[in-house]
Amino acid sequence: MTAVLDHGADAPLERIVLVDLLDRLLAGGVVIAGDLVISIAGVDLVQVSLRALITTVRDELLPEEDRP
C-alpha cells in the first residue's frame, strides 16, 4: 500500500510505502489531539479530551540493564 506525500506547492509529490510513512512518523513523533462534546438541548453532558504523543523509544533512553 502506498501513500502520496505533498511537500508544498513547488515540490513534486512523493509516493511512499505506508510502512515507510509510519516509520518516519514514529521516528519524529506524532501528537494526536481531539475533543468530543456530547450535548442535548445546548447542555453539555459529556466532554472527552484526548492528547497523545506517540513515538518510538530509543535505546539510548533506556536504562543500561534494559538495552538489548
PDB file of N, H, CA, C and O in Angstrom:
ATOM      1  N   MET A   1       0.843  -1.167   0.000  1.00  0.00           N
ATOM      2  CA  MET A   1       0.000   0.000   0.000  1.00  0.00           C
ATOM      3  C   MET A   1       0.893   1.237   0.000  1.00  0.00           C
ATOM      4  O   MET A   1       1.875   1.295   0.740  1.00  0.00           O
ATOM      5  N   THR A   2       0.559   2.210  -0.816  1.00  0.00           N
ATOM      6  H   THR A   2      -0.239   2.163  -1.417  1.00  0.00           H
ATOM      7  CA  THR A   2       1.359   3.424  -0.903  1.00  0.00           C
ATOM      8  C   THR A   2       0.519   4.640  -0.533  1.00  0.00           C
ATOM      9  O   THR A   2      -0.710   4.606  -0.577  1.00  0.00           O
ATOM     10  N   ALA A   3       1.212   5.709  -0.170  1.00  0.00           N
ATOM     11  H   ALA A   3       2.211   5.736  -0.134  1.00  0.00           H
ATOM     12  CA  ALA A   3       0.588   6.989   0.125  1.00  0.00           C
ATOM     13  C   ALA A   3       1.350   8.050  -0.666  1.00  0.00           C
ATOM     14  O   ALA A   3       2.462   7.803  -1.133  1.00  0.00           O
ATOM     15  N   VAL A   4       0.758   9.215  -0.813  1.00  0.00           N
ATOM     16  H   VAL A   4      -0.145   9.416  -0.434  1.00  0.00           H
ATOM     17  CA  VAL A   4       1.389  10.311  -1.531  1.00  0.00           C
ATOM     18  C   VAL A   4       1.671  11.429  -0.542  1.00  0.00           C
ATOM     19  O   VAL A   4       0.775  11.877   0.173  1.00  0.00           O
ATOM     20  N   LEU A   5       2.937  11.883  -0.502  1.00  0.00           N
ATOM     21  H   LEU A   5       3.666  11.519  -1.083  1.00  0.00           H
ATOM     22  CA  LEU A   5       3.328  12.983   0.371  1.00  0.00           C
ATOM     23  C   LEU A   5       3.369  14.267  -0.436  1.00  0.00           C
ATOM     24  O   LEU A   5       3.951  14.308  -1.520  1.00  0.00           O
ATOM     25  N   ASP A   6       2.758  15.306   0.086  1.00  0.00           N
ATOM     26  H   ASP A   6       2.285  15.272   0.967  1.00  0.00           H
ATOM     27  CA  ASP A   6       2.761  16.624  -0.551  1.00  0.00           C
ATOM     28  C   ASP A   6       3.639  17.537   0.296  1.00  0.00           C
ATOM     29  O   ASP A   6       3.294  17.851   1.435  1.00  0.00           O
ATOM     30  N   HIS A   7       4.780  17.966  -0.260  1.00  0.00           N
ATOM     31  H   HIS A   7       5.060  17.711  -1.186  1.00  0.00           H
ATOM     32  CA  HIS A   7       5.724  18.808   0.472  1.00  0.00           C
ATOM     33  C   HIS A   7       5.493  20.294   0.230  1.00  0.00           C
ATOM     34  O   HIS A   7       6.272  21.110   0.722  1.00  0.00           O
ATOM     35  N   GLY A   8       4.480  20.668  -0.490  1.00  0.00           N
ATOM     36  H   GLY A   8       3.847  20.005  -0.890  1.00  0.00           H
ATOM     37  CA  GLY A   8       4.229  22.079  -0.759  1.00  0.00           C
ATOM     38  C   GLY A   8       3.941  22.302  -2.231  1.00  0.00           C
ATOM     39  O   GLY A   8       3.941  21.362  -3.025  1.00  0.00           O
ATOM     40  N   ALA A   9       3.698  23.543  -2.585  1.00  0.00           N
ATOM     41  H   ALA A   9       3.698  24.307  -1.940  1.00  0.00           H
ATOM     42  CA  ALA A   9       3.283  23.872  -3.937  1.00  0.00           C
ATOM     43  C   ALA A   9       4.382  23.651  -4.967  1.00  0.00           C
ATOM     44  O   ALA A   9       4.101  23.231  -6.089  1.00  0.00           O
ATOM     45  N   ASP A  10       5.628  23.928  -4.600  1.00  0.00           N
ATOM     46  H   ASP A  10       5.857  24.269  -3.688  1.00  0.00           H
ATOM     47  CA  ASP A  10       6.719  23.838  -5.573  1.00  0.00           C
ATOM     48  C   ASP A  10       7.377  22.466  -5.615  1.00  0.00           C
ATOM     49  O   ASP A  10       8.045  22.142  -6.597  1.00  0.00           O
ATOM     50  N   ALA A  11       7.211  21.671  -4.601  1.00  0.00           N
ATOM     51  H   ALA A  11       6.668  21.935  -3.803  1.00  0.00           H
ATOM     52  CA  ALA A  11       7.871  20.373  -4.536  1.00  0.00           C
ATOM     53  C   ALA A  11       7.011  19.323  -5.230  1.00  0.00           C
ATOM     54  O   ALA A  11       5.783  19.375  -5.166  1.00  0.00           O
ATOM     55  N   PRO A  12       7.661  18.375  -5.889  1.00  0.00           N
ATOM     56  CA  PRO A  12       6.875  17.307  -6.533  1.00  0.00           C
ATOM     57  C   PRO A  12       6.295  16.359  -5.490  1.00  0.00           C
ATOM     58  O   PRO A  12       6.829  16.218  -4.390  1.00  0.00           O
ATOM     59  N   LEU A  13       5.193  15.713  -5.857  1.00  0.00           N
ATOM     60  H   LEU A  13       4.759  15.827  -6.750  1.00  0.00           H
ATOM     61  CA  LEU A  13       4.576  14.732  -4.979  1.00  0.00           C
ATOM     62  C   LEU A  13       5.488  13.529  -4.873  1.00  0.00           C
ATOM     63  O   LEU A  13       6.166  13.174  -5.836  1.00  0.00           O
ATOM     64  N   GLU A  14       5.510  12.900  -3.715  1.00  0.00           N
ATOM     65  H   GLU A  14       4.959  13.188  -2.932  1.00  0.00           H
ATOM     66  CA  GLU A  14       6.365  11.747  -3.477  1.00  0.00           C
ATOM     67  C   GLU A  14       5.506  10.560  -3.091  1.00  0.00           C
ATOM     68  O   GLU A  14       4.694  10.645  -2.170  1.00  0.00           O
ATOM     69  N   ARG A  15       5.688   9.440  -3.803  1.00  0.00           N
ATOM     70  H   ARG A  15       6.348   9.371  -4.551  1.00  0.00           H
ATOM     71  CA  ARG A  15       4.991   8.205  -3.434  1.00  0.00           C
ATOM     72  C   ARG A  15       5.847   7.480  -2.414  1.00  0.00           C
ATOM     73  O   ARG A  15       7.065   7.383  -2.563  1.00  0.00           O
ATOM     74  N   ILE A  16       5.202   6.974  -1.381  1.00  0.00           N
ATOM     75  H   ILE A  16       4.212   7.053  -1.260  1.00  0.00           H
ATOM     76  CA  ILE A  16       5.930   6.306  -0.316  1.00  0.00           C
ATOM     77  C   ILE A  16       5.098   5.120   0.155  1.00  0.00           C
ATOM     78  O   ILE A  16       3.869   5.182   0.205  1.00  0.00           O
ATOM     79  N   VAL A  17       5.790   4.044   0.499  1.00  0.00           N
ATOM     80  H   VAL A  17       6.788   3.994   0.458  1.00  0.00           H
ATOM     81  CA  VAL A  17       5.114   2.871   1.027  1.00  0.00           C
ATOM     82  C   VAL A  17       4.598   3.223   2.411  1.00  0.00           C
ATOM     83  O   VAL A  17       5.274   3.918   3.170  1.00  0.00           O
ATOM     84  N   LEU A  18       3.410   2.751   2.744  1.00  0.00           N
ATOM     85  H   LEU A  18       2.861   2.186   2.128  1.00  0.00           H
ATOM     86  CA  LEU A  18       2.764   3.117   4.003  1.00  0.00           C
ATOM     87  C   LEU A  18       3.617   2.753   5.216  1.00  0.00           C
ATOM     88  O   LEU A  18       3.615   3.474   6.213  1.00  0.00           O
ATOM     89  N   VAL A  19       4.335   1.655   5.139  1.00  0.00           N
ATOM     90  H   VAL A  19       4.337   1.069   4.329  1.00  0.00           H
ATOM     91  CA  VAL A  19       5.209   1.252   6.250  1.00  0.00           C
ATOM     92  C   VAL A  19       6.319   2.280   6.440  1.00  0.00           C
ATOM     93  O   VAL A  19       6.665   2.609   7.574  1.00  0.00           O
ATOM     94  N   ASP A  20       6.878   2.788   5.353  1.00  0.00           N
ATOM     95  H   ASP A  20       6.597   2.521   4.431  1.00  0.00           H
ATOM     96  CA  ASP A  20       7.916   3.810   5.459  1.00  0.00           C
ATOM     97  C   ASP A  20       7.352   5.104   6.025  1.00  0.00           C
ATOM     98  O   ASP A  20       8.019   5.780   6.808  1.00  0.00           O
ATOM     99  N   LEU A  21       6.131   5.456   5.638  1.00  0.00           N
ATOM    100  H   LEU A  21       5.588   4.907   5.002  1.00  0.00           H
ATOM    101  CA  LEU A  21       5.486   6.649   6.183  1.00  0.00           C
ATOM    102  C   LEU A  21       5.286   6.509   7.688  1.00  0.00           C
ATOM    103  O   LEU A  21       5.549   7.451   8.436  1.00  0.00           O
ATOM    104  N   LEU A  22       4.826   5.350   8.136  1.00  0.00           N
ATOM    105  H   LEU A  22       4.612   4.585   7.529  1.00  0.00           H
ATOM    106  CA  LEU A  22       4.646   5.103   9.558  1.00  0.00           C
ATOM    107  C   LEU A  22       5.980   5.166  10.289  1.00  0.00           C
ATOM    108  O   LEU A  22       6.056   5.703  11.394  1.00  0.00           O
ATOM    109  N   ASP A  23       7.031   4.623   9.680  1.00  0.00           N
ATOM    110  H   ASP A  23       6.969   4.187   8.782  1.00  0.00           H
ATOM    111  CA  ASP A  23       8.367   4.668  10.282  1.00  0.00           C
ATOM    112  C   ASP A  23       8.840   6.112  10.428  1.00  0.00           C
ATOM    113  O   ASP A  23       9.402   6.470  11.463  1.00  0.00           O
ATOM    114  N   ARG A  24       8.625   6.938   9.421  1.00  0.00           N
ATOM    115  H   ARG A  24       8.169   6.647   8.581  1.00  0.00           H
ATOM    116  CA  ARG A  24       9.015   8.352   9.502  1.00  0.00           C
ATOM    117  C   ARG A  24       8.239   9.086  10.591  1.00  0.00           C
ATOM    118  O   ARG A  24       8.810   9.884  11.334  1.00  0.00           O
ATOM    119  N   LEU A  25       6.950   8.816  10.685  1.00  0.00           N
ATOM    120  H   LEU A  25       6.486   8.168  10.082  1.00  0.00           H
ATOM    121  CA  LEU A  25       6.129   9.487  11.690  1.00  0.00           C
ATOM    122  C   LEU A  25       6.555   9.111  13.105  1.00  0.00           C
ATOM    123  O   LEU A  25       6.657   9.971  13.979  1.00  0.00           O
ATOM    124  N   LEU A  26       6.804   7.822  13.325  1.00  0.00           N
ATOM    125  H   LEU A  26       6.722   7.123  12.614  1.00  0.00           H
ATOM    126  CA  LEU A  26       7.182   7.372  14.659  1.00  0.00           C
ATOM    127  C   LEU A  26       8.582   7.819  15.028  1.00  0.00           C
ATOM    128  O   LEU A  26       8.859   8.055  16.204  1.00  0.00           O
ATOM    129  N   ALA A  27       9.468   7.942  14.060  1.00  0.00           N
ATOM    130  H   ALA A  27       9.243   7.751  13.104  1.00  0.00           H
ATOM    131  CA  ALA A  27      10.833   8.399  14.337  1.00  0.00           C
ATOM    132  C   ALA A  27      10.822   9.834  14.850  1.00  0.00           C
ATOM    133  O   ALA A  27      11.612  10.177  15.730  1.00  0.00           O
ATOM    134  N   GLY A  28       9.958  10.665  14.326  1.00  0.00           N
ATOM    135  H   GLY A  28       9.317  10.387  13.611  1.00  0.00           H
ATOM    136  CA  GLY A  28       9.880  12.060  14.745  1.00  0.00           C
ATOM    137  C   GLY A  28       8.853  12.313  15.822  1.00  0.00           C
ATOM    138  O   GLY A  28       8.919  13.327  16.517  1.00  0.00           O
ATOM    139  N   GLY A  29       7.904  11.405  15.972  1.00  0.00           N
ATOM    140  H   GLY A  29       7.850  10.582  15.408  1.00  0.00           H
ATOM    141  CA  GLY A  29       6.846  11.570  16.955  1.00  0.00           C
ATOM    142  C   GLY A  29       5.601  12.181  16.335  1.00  0.00           C
ATOM    143  O   GLY A  29       5.679  12.983  15.405  1.00  0.00           O
ATOM    144  N   VAL A  30       4.470  11.792  16.861  1.00  0.00           N
ATOM    145  H   VAL A  30       4.408  11.140  17.617  1.00  0.00           H
ATOM    146  CA  VAL A  30       3.189  12.279  16.374  1.00  0.00           C
ATOM    147  C   VAL A  30       2.348  12.706  17.576  1.00  0.00           C
ATOM    148  O   VAL A  30       2.270  11.986  18.572  1.00  0.00           O
ATOM    149  N   VAL A  31       1.730  13.862  17.482  1.00  0.00           N
ATOM    150  H   VAL A  31       1.794  14.447  16.674  1.00  0.00           H
ATOM    151  CA  VAL A  31       0.814  14.317  18.525  1.00  0.00           C
ATOM    152  C   VAL A  31      -0.597  14.198  17.974  1.00  0.00           C
ATOM    153  O   VAL A  31      -0.905  14.705  16.895  1.00  0.00           O
ATOM    154  N   ILE A  32      -1.445  13.521  18.734  1.00  0.00           N
ATOM    155  H   ILE A  32      -1.194  13.110  19.610  1.00  0.00           H
ATOM    156  CA  ILE A  32      -2.851  13.383  18.364  1.00  0.00           C
ATOM    157  C   ILE A  32      -3.664  14.133  19.409  1.00  0.00           C
ATOM    158  O   ILE A  32      -3.526  13.882  20.606  1.00  0.00           O
ATOM    159  N   ALA A  33      -4.506  15.045  18.962  1.00  0.00           N
ATOM    160  H   ALA A  33      -4.618  15.249  17.990  1.00  0.00           H
ATOM    161  CA  ALA A  33      -5.324  15.830  19.886  1.00  0.00           C
ATOM    162  C   ALA A  33      -6.749  15.903  19.345  1.00  0.00           C
ATOM    163  O   ALA A  33      -6.979  15.987  18.139  1.00  0.00           O
ATOM    164  N   GLY A  34      -7.685  15.868  20.271  1.00  0.00           N
ATOM    165  H   GLY A  34      -7.498  15.800  21.251  1.00  0.00           H
ATOM    166  CA  GLY A  34      -9.068  15.975  19.851  1.00  0.00           C
ATOM    167  C   GLY A  34      -9.986  16.196  21.025  1.00  0.00           C
ATOM    168  O   GLY A  34      -9.646  15.870  22.162  1.00  0.00           O
ATOM    169  N   ASP A  35     -11.136  16.743  20.755  1.00  0.00           N
ATOM    170  H   ASP A  35     -11.412  17.008  19.831  1.00  0.00           H
ATOM    171  CA  ASP A  35     -12.145  16.983  21.777  1.00  0.00           C
ATOM    172  C   ASP A  35     -13.483  16.469  21.271  1.00  0.00           C
ATOM    173  O   ASP A  35     -13.823  16.631  20.099  1.00  0.00           O
ATOM    174  N   LEU A  36     -14.227  15.855  22.160  1.00  0.00           N
ATOM    175  H   LEU A  36     -13.951  15.723  23.112  1.00  0.00           H
ATOM    176  CA  LEU A  36     -15.559  15.355  21.841  1.00  0.00           C
ATOM    177  C   LEU A  36     -16.511  15.868  22.909  1.00  0.00           C
ATOM    178  O   LEU A  36     -16.279  15.670  24.101  1.00  0.00           O
ATOM    179  N   VAL A  37     -17.575  16.523  22.486  1.00  0.00           N
ATOM    180  H   VAL A  37     -17.764  16.684  21.517  1.00  0.00           H
ATOM    181  CA  VAL A  37     -18.583  17.031  23.419  1.00  0.00           C
ATOM    182  C   VAL A  37     -19.942  16.507  22.976  1.00  0.00           C
ATOM    183  O   VAL A  37     -20.352  16.684  21.829  1.00  0.00           O
ATOM    184  N   ILE A  38     -20.626  15.860  23.905  1.00  0.00           N
ATOM    185  H   ILE A  38     -20.293  15.716  24.837  1.00  0.00           H
ATOM    186  CA  ILE A  38     -21.989  15.394  23.647  1.00  0.00           C
ATOM    187  C   ILE A  38     -22.929  16.297  24.424  1.00  0.00           C
ATOM    188  O   ILE A  38     -22.820  16.419  25.644  1.00  0.00           O
ATOM    189  N   SER A  39     -23.851  16.927  23.713  1.00  0.00           N
ATOM    190  H   SER A  39     -23.940  16.828  22.722  1.00  0.00           H
ATOM    191  CA  SER A  39     -24.782  17.836  24.382  1.00  0.00           C
ATOM    192  C   SER A  39     -26.191  17.611  23.868  1.00  0.00           C
ATOM    193  O   SER A  39     -26.403  17.177  22.736  1.00  0.00           O
ATOM    194  N   ILE A  40     -27.132  17.913  24.720  1.00  0.00           N
ATOM    195  H   ILE A  40     -26.960  18.265  25.640  1.00  0.00           H
ATOM    196  CA  ILE A  40     -28.546  17.830  24.370  1.00  0.00           C
ATOM    197  C   ILE A  40     -29.192  19.148  24.748  1.00  0.00           C
ATOM    198  O   ILE A  40     -29.038  19.621  25.874  1.00  0.00           O
ATOM    199  N   ALA A  41     -29.898  19.728  23.833  1.00  0.00           N
ATOM    200  H   ALA A  41     -30.023  19.343  22.918  1.00  0.00           H
ATOM    201  CA  ALA A  41     -30.599  20.999  24.032  1.00  0.00           C
ATOM    202  C   ALA A  41     -29.659  22.092  24.537  1.00  0.00           C
ATOM    203  O   ALA A  41     -30.034  22.910  25.377  1.00  0.00           O
ATOM    204  N   GLY A  42     -28.445  22.094  24.018  1.00  0.00           N
ATOM    205  H   GLY A  42     -28.140  21.429  23.336  1.00  0.00           H
ATOM    206  CA  GLY A  42     -27.488  23.119  24.383  1.00  0.00           C
ATOM    207  C   GLY A  42     -26.811  22.920  25.724  1.00  0.00           C
ATOM    208  O   GLY A  42     -26.069  23.790  26.181  1.00  0.00           O
ATOM    209  N   VAL A  43     -27.061  21.768  26.368  1.00  0.00           N
ATOM    210  H   VAL A  43     -27.663  21.062  25.997  1.00  0.00           H
ATOM    211  CA  VAL A  43     -26.424  21.471  27.652  1.00  0.00           C
ATOM    212  C   VAL A  43     -25.369  20.394  27.419  1.00  0.00           C
ATOM    213  O   VAL A  43     -25.670  19.297  26.947  1.00  0.00           O
ATOM    214  N   ASP A  44     -24.135  20.727  27.758  1.00  0.00           N
ATOM    215  H   ASP A  44     -23.890  21.618  28.141  1.00  0.00           H
ATOM    216  CA  ASP A  44     -23.048  19.764  27.602  1.00  0.00           C
ATOM    217  C   ASP A  44     -23.184  18.672  28.653  1.00  0.00           C
ATOM    218  O   ASP A  44     -23.198  18.950  29.852  1.00  0.00           O
ATOM    219  N   LEU A  45     -23.283  17.436  28.200  1.00  0.00           N
ATOM    220  H   LEU A  45     -23.271  17.210  27.226  1.00  0.00           H
ATOM    221  CA  LEU A  45     -23.418  16.308  29.116  1.00  0.00           C
ATOM    222  C   LEU A  45     -22.095  15.593  29.341  1.00  0.00           C
ATOM    223  O   LEU A  45     -21.759  15.229  30.467  1.00  0.00           O
ATOM    224  N   VAL A  46     -21.343  15.395  28.250  1.00  0.00           N
ATOM    225  H   VAL A  46     -21.616  15.691  27.335  1.00  0.00           H
ATOM    226  CA  VAL A  46     -20.083  14.658  28.333  1.00  0.00           C
ATOM    227  C   VAL A  46     -19.049  15.397  27.507  1.00  0.00           C
ATOM    228  O   VAL A  46     -19.317  15.810  26.379  1.00  0.00           O
ATOM    229  N   GLN A  47     -17.860  15.560  28.079  1.00  0.00           N
ATOM    230  H   GLN A  47     -17.642  15.224  28.996  1.00  0.00           H
ATOM    231  CA  GLN A  47     -16.751  16.133  27.328  1.00  0.00           C
ATOM    232  C   GLN A  47     -15.545  15.230  27.514  1.00  0.00           C
ATOM    233  O   GLN A  47     -15.147  14.920  28.637  1.00  0.00           O
ATOM    234  N   VAL A  48     -14.967  14.813  26.387  1.00  0.00           N
ATOM    235  H   VAL A  48     -15.290  15.065  25.475  1.00  0.00           H
ATOM    236  CA  VAL A  48     -13.783  13.968  26.410  1.00  0.00           C
ATOM    237  C   VAL A  48     -12.697  14.691  25.637  1.00  0.00           C
ATOM    238  O   VAL A  48     -12.891  15.084  24.487  1.00  0.00           O
ATOM    239  N   SER A  49     -11.547  14.862  26.285  1.00  0.00           N
ATOM    240  H   SER A  49     -11.390  14.542  27.220  1.00  0.00           H
ATOM    241  CA  SER A  49     -10.400  15.478  25.625  1.00  0.00           C
ATOM    242  C   SER A  49      -9.301  14.446  25.501  1.00  0.00           C
ATOM    243  O   SER A  49      -9.004  13.726  26.455  1.00  0.00           O
ATOM    244  N   LEU A  50      -8.700  14.371  24.336  1.00  0.00           N
ATOM    245  H   LEU A  50      -8.941  14.955  23.561  1.00  0.00           H
ATOM    246  CA  LEU A  50      -7.641  13.404  24.084  1.00  0.00           C
ATOM    247  C   LEU A  50      -6.387  14.142  23.665  1.00  0.00           C
ATOM    248  O   LEU A  50      -6.412  14.946  22.733  1.00  0.00           O
ATOM    249  N   ARG A  51      -5.296  13.870  24.351  1.00  0.00           N
ATOM    250  H   ARG A  51      -5.276  13.217  25.108  1.00  0.00           H
ATOM    251  CA  ARG A  51      -3.972  14.371  23.969  1.00  0.00           C
ATOM    252  C   ARG A  51      -3.031  13.188  24.077  1.00  0.00           C
ATOM    253  O   ARG A  51      -2.879  12.617  25.157  1.00  0.00           O
ATOM    254  N   ALA A  52      -2.399  12.810  22.981  1.00  0.00           N
ATOM    255  H   ALA A  52      -2.522  13.274  22.104  1.00  0.00           H
ATOM    256  CA  ALA A  52      -1.489  11.669  22.990  1.00  0.00           C
ATOM    257  C   ALA A  52      -0.246  11.985  22.177  1.00  0.00           C
ATOM    258  O   ALA A  52      -0.317  12.613  21.120  1.00  0.00           O
ATOM    259  N   LEU A  53       0.881  11.544  22.684  1.00  0.00           N
ATOM    260  H   LEU A  53       0.938  11.034  23.542  1.00  0.00           H
ATOM    261  CA  LEU A  53       2.152  11.639  21.973  1.00  0.00           C
ATOM    262  C   LEU A  53       2.591  10.219  21.675  1.00  0.00           C
ATOM    263  O   LEU A  53       2.766   9.408  22.585  1.00  0.00           O
ATOM    264  N   ILE A  54       2.765   9.927  20.414  1.00  0.00           N
ATOM    265  H   ILE A  54       2.622  10.586  19.675  1.00  0.00           H
ATOM    266  CA  ILE A  54       3.169   8.585  20.002  1.00  0.00           C
ATOM    267  C   ILE A  54       4.528   8.699  19.332  1.00  0.00           C
ATOM    268  O   ILE A  54       4.695   9.435  18.359  1.00  0.00           O
ATOM    269  N   THR A  55       5.481   7.972  19.854  1.00  0.00           N
ATOM    270  H   THR A  55       5.345   7.374  20.644  1.00  0.00           H
ATOM    271  CA  THR A  55       6.823   7.989  19.287  1.00  0.00           C
ATOM    272  C   THR A  55       7.538   6.700  19.667  1.00  0.00           C
ATOM    273  O   THR A  55       7.032   5.921  20.475  1.00  0.00           O
ATOM    274  N   THR A  56       8.681   6.480  19.104  1.00  0.00           N
ATOM    275  H   THR A  56       9.092   7.113  18.448  1.00  0.00           H
ATOM    276  CA  THR A  56       9.473   5.301  19.428  1.00  0.00           C
ATOM    277  C   THR A  56      10.341   5.592  20.643  1.00  0.00           C
ATOM    278  O   THR A  56      10.625   6.748  20.958  1.00  0.00           O
ATOM    279  N   VAL A  57      10.753   4.539  21.311  1.00  0.00           N
ATOM    280  H   VAL A  57      10.523   3.600  21.055  1.00  0.00           H
ATOM    281  CA  VAL A  57      11.683   4.674  22.438  1.00  0.00           C
ATOM    282  C   VAL A  57      13.053   4.276  21.920  1.00  0.00           C
ATOM    283  O   VAL A  57      13.251   3.157  21.447  1.00  0.00           O
ATOM    284  N   ARG A  58      13.974   5.182  22.011  1.00  0.00           N
ATOM    285  H   ARG A  58      13.814   6.091  22.396  1.00  0.00           H
ATOM    286  CA  ARG A  58      15.327   4.909  21.524  1.00  0.00           C
ATOM    287  C   ARG A  58      16.119   4.149  22.579  1.00  0.00           C
ATOM    288  O   ARG A  58      15.888   4.298  23.779  1.00  0.00           O
ATOM    289  N   ASP A  59      17.052   3.335  22.110  1.00  0.00           N
ATOM    290  H   ASP A  59      17.240   3.214  21.135  1.00  0.00           H
ATOM    291  CA  ASP A  59      17.875   2.542  23.014  1.00  0.00           C
ATOM    292  C   ASP A  59      18.667   3.411  23.975  1.00  0.00           C
ATOM    293  O   ASP A  59      18.920   3.008  25.110  1.00  0.00           O
ATOM    294  N   GLU A  60      19.065   4.610  23.530  1.00  0.00           N
ATOM    295  H   GLU A  60      18.860   4.938  22.608  1.00  0.00           H
ATOM    296  CA  GLU A  60      19.872   5.477  24.396  1.00  0.00           C
ATOM    297  C   GLU A  60      19.091   5.947  25.625  1.00  0.00           C
ATOM    298  O   GLU A  60      19.689   6.267  26.653  1.00  0.00           O
ATOM    299  N   LEU A  61      17.774   5.991  25.526  1.00  0.00           N
ATOM    300  H   LEU A  61      17.288   5.731  24.692  1.00  0.00           H
ATOM    301  CA  LEU A  61      16.960   6.476  26.627  1.00  0.00           C
ATOM    302  C   LEU A  61      16.617   5.380  27.641  1.00  0.00           C
ATOM    303  O   LEU A  61      16.178   5.668  28.754  1.00  0.00           O
ATOM    304  N   LEU A  62      16.823   4.124  27.243  1.00  0.00           N
ATOM    305  H   LEU A  62      17.179   3.890  26.338  1.00  0.00           H
ATOM    306  CA  LEU A  62      16.520   3.016  28.152  1.00  0.00           C
ATOM    307  C   LEU A  62      17.627   2.876  29.187  1.00  0.00           C
ATOM    308  O   LEU A  62      18.782   3.194  28.906  1.00  0.00           O
ATOM    309  N   PRO A  63      17.282   2.400  30.384  1.00  0.00           N
ATOM    310  CA  PRO A  63      18.327   2.115  31.372  1.00  0.00           C
ATOM    311  C   PRO A  63      19.294   1.059  30.838  1.00  0.00           C
ATOM    312  O   PRO A  63      18.935   0.253  29.979  1.00  0.00           O
ATOM    313  N   GLU A  64      20.500   1.071  31.346  1.00  0.00           N
ATOM    314  H   GLU A  64      20.792   1.726  32.043  1.00  0.00           H
ATOM    315  CA  GLU A  64      21.564   0.172  30.870  1.00  0.00           C
ATOM    316  C   GLU A  64      21.129  -1.293  30.865  1.00  0.00           C
ATOM    317  O   GLU A  64      21.421  -2.018  29.914  1.00  0.00           O
ATOM    318  N   GLU A  65      20.436  -1.738  31.916  1.00  0.00           N
ATOM    319  H   GLU A  65      20.199  -1.149  32.689  1.00  0.00           H
ATOM    320  CA  GLU A  65      20.061  -3.153  32.031  1.00  0.00           C
ATOM    321  C   GLU A  65      18.937  -3.561  31.075  1.00  0.00           C
ATOM    322  O   GLU A  65      18.753  -4.754  30.831  1.00  0.00           O
ATOM    323  N   ASP A  66      18.188  -2.610  30.533  1.00  0.00           N
ATOM    324  H   ASP A  66      18.338  -1.642  30.732  1.00  0.00           H
ATOM    325  CA  ASP A  66      17.094  -2.924  29.605  1.00  0.00           C
ATOM    326  C   ASP A  66      17.516  -2.879  28.147  1.00  0.00           C
ATOM    327  O   ASP A  66      16.730  -3.228  27.267  1.00  0.00           O
ATOM    328  N   ARG A  67      18.731  -2.459  27.879  1.00  0.00           N
ATOM    329  H   ARG A  67      19.370  -2.175  28.593  1.00  0.00           H
ATOM    330  CA  ARG A  67      19.174  -2.369  26.477  1.00  0.00           C
ATOM    331  C   ARG A  67      19.407  -3.757  25.912  1.00  0.00           C
ATOM    332  O   ARG A  67      19.907  -4.650  26.596  1.00  0.00           O
ATOM    333  N   PRO A  68      19.031  -3.923  24.636  1.00  0.00           N
ATOM    334  CA  PRO A  68      19.244  -5.254  24.026  1.00  0.00           C
ATOM    335  C   PRO A  68      20.706  -5.556  23.774  1.00  0.00           C
ATOM    336  O   PRO A  68      21.036  -6.629  23.269  1.00  0.00           O
TER     337      PRO A  68
END
